[in-house]
């Protein structure tokens, strides 16, 4: 809320018109994305507000892939690789939806 001073008194706690009123900084737009890559296809698998949460999700997804590695090889499916990267929320596609961790088993990666 911005108060305007009518100049009635110097003891008023209300700032004068010539005073600079600081506004809060804009919120940081950066988020952390877990990126999934299989072959030539890359997707944003999930997004997180912190790097630590993204690292934990990446580690969990890699463990799931490792558990199904034999199946993926026998089915001749590309084995996904996961990484994290900072992105801006504005760069997230409008139609983006999270990629299920085992979505590659149901051919939902592409």
C-alpha positions as CSV (number, residue, x, y, z in Angstrom):
1,X,0.0,0.0,0.0
2,X,1.4,3.4,-0.9
3,X,0.5,6.4,1.3
4,X,0.6,9.9,-0.1
5,X,1.5,12.8,2.2
6,X,-0.6,15.9,2.1
7,X,2.4,17.8,3.6
8,X,0.5,18.6,6.9
9,X,3.3,17.8,9.3
10,X,6.9,16.6,9.4
11,X,6.2,14.2,12.3
12,X,3.8,12.1,10.2
13,X,5.1,8.5,9.6
14,X,3.7,8.8,6.1
15,X,6.5,9.4,3.4
16,X,6.5,12.6,1.4
17,X,5.8,12.5,-2.3
18,X,9.5,12.9,-3.0
19,X,10.5,9.8,-0.9
20,X,11.5,6.7,-2.8
21,X,9.4,3.7,-1.8
22,X,11.0,0.4,-2.5
23,X,8.8,-2.3,-4.1
24,X,9.4,-5.9,-3.5
25,X,11.6,-7.6,-6.1
26,X,10.0,-9.7,-8.7
27,X,9.9,-13.4,-7.8
28,X,12.7,-15.5,-9.2
29,X,11.4,-17.4,-12.2
30,X,13.9,-20.2,-12.2
31,X,13.0,-23.8,-11.5
32,X,14.9,-27.1,-11.7
33,X,13.9,-29.6,-14.4
34,X,14.7,-33.3,-14.5
35,X,15.5,-33.9,-18.2
36,X,14.9,-37.3,-19.7
37,X,16.7,-38.3,-22.9
38,X,16.2,-41.5,-24.9
39,X,17.8,-41.6,-28.3
40,X,17.3,-38.3,-30.0
41,X,14.2,-37.5,-27.9
42,X,14.5,-35.2,-24.9
43,X,11.7,-34.2,-22.5
44,X,11.2,-32.4,-19.3
45,X,10.3,-35.3,-17.0
46,X,9.5,-33.2,-13.8
47,X,10.1,-29.8,-12.3
48,X,11.1,-28.8,-8.8
49,X,11.6,-25.5,-7.0
50,X,15.0,-26.7,-5.5
51,X,18.1,-28.4,-7.0
52,X,18.1,-30.9,-4.1
53,X,14.6,-32.2,-4.9
54,X,15.5,-32.4,-8.6
55,X,18.7,-34.4,-7.8
56,X,16.7,-36.8,-5.6
57,X,14.1,-37.4,-8.4
58,X,16.8,-37.9,-10.9
59,X,18.5,-40.5,-8.7
60,X,15.2,-42.3,-8.1
61,X,14.4,-42.4,-11.9
62,X,17.9,-43.7,-12.6
63,X,17.4,-46.5,-10.1
64,X,14.1,-47.4,-11.7
65,X,15.7,-47.6,-15.2
66,X,18.5,-49.7,-13.7
67,X,15.9,-52.1,-12.3
68,X,14.3,-52.5,-15.8
69,X,17.5,-52.3,-17.9
70,X,17.3,-56.0,-18.9
71,X,13.7,-55.6,-20.0
72,X,14.5,-52.5,-22.0
73,X,17.4,-54.2,-23.8
74,X,15.3,-57.2,-24.6
75,X,12.5,-55.0,-25.9
76,X,15.0,-53.0,-27.9
77,X,13.8,-49.8,-26.2
78,X,16.3,-46.9,-25.8
79,X,17.5,-46.6,-22.3
80,X,16.6,-43.2,-20.9
81,X,19.3,-41.0,-19.3
82,X,18.4,-38.4,-16.8
83,X,20.0,-35.1,-15.9
84,X,18.9,-31.8,-14.2
85,X,19.0,-28.3,-15.6
86,X,17.8,-24.9,-14.4
87,X,15.1,-23.5,-16.6
88,X,12.7,-20.5,-16.4
89,X,9.1,-21.2,-15.8
90,X,8.3,-19.2,-18.9
91,X,10.3,-21.7,-21.0
92,X,8.1,-24.6,-19.9
93,X,5.7,-25.6,-22.8
94,X,2.1,-24.9,-22.1
95,X,1.1,-28.4,-22.9
96,X,3.7,-29.9,-20.7
97,X,2.8,-32.8,-18.4
98,X,5.0,-34.7,-16.0
99,X,6.6,-37.9,-17.5
100,X,5.8,-40.9,-15.3
101,X,9.0,-42.5,-14.0
102,X,8.2,-45.8,-15.8
103,X,6.4,-44.2,-18.7
104,X,9.0,-45.6,-21.0
105,X,7.6,-49.0,-20.3
106,X,4.2,-48.0,-21.8
107,X,5.9,-46.1,-24.7
108,X,4.9,-42.7,-23.3
109,X,8.4,-41.3,-23.7
110,X,7.9,-39.7,-27.1
